[in-house]
Amino acid sequence: MERFEMSFKNKRVRIWFLVILPITVLAILLTIFLPTEMQIVPTLLLMATLVVYYAWVFMSQRKNKG
């Protein structure tokens, strides 16, 4: 297993802080301010963002190995 570098030199860490962290904050704010019947929207937004991020990580790792 390769070593994971937890610094801003690592592209995965930079992308996580630029994409996942703001979307998480947005989802929290939407959960607070949206009416009860719209509470699914922040959850779907966060889930979609995580799926896209981890798909990008998977494709990036696959590209680098092959």
Number of C-alpha atoms within 10 A of each C-alpha: 3 4 5 9 11 11 10 11 9 11 13 19 15 14 14 14 13 11 14 16 13 12 17 18 13 15 19 14 12 17 17 12 11 13 9 9 7 12 15 12 14 21 16 12 14 18 13 11 16 17 11 11 17 13 12 13 15 11 11 12 11 10 9 7 6 5
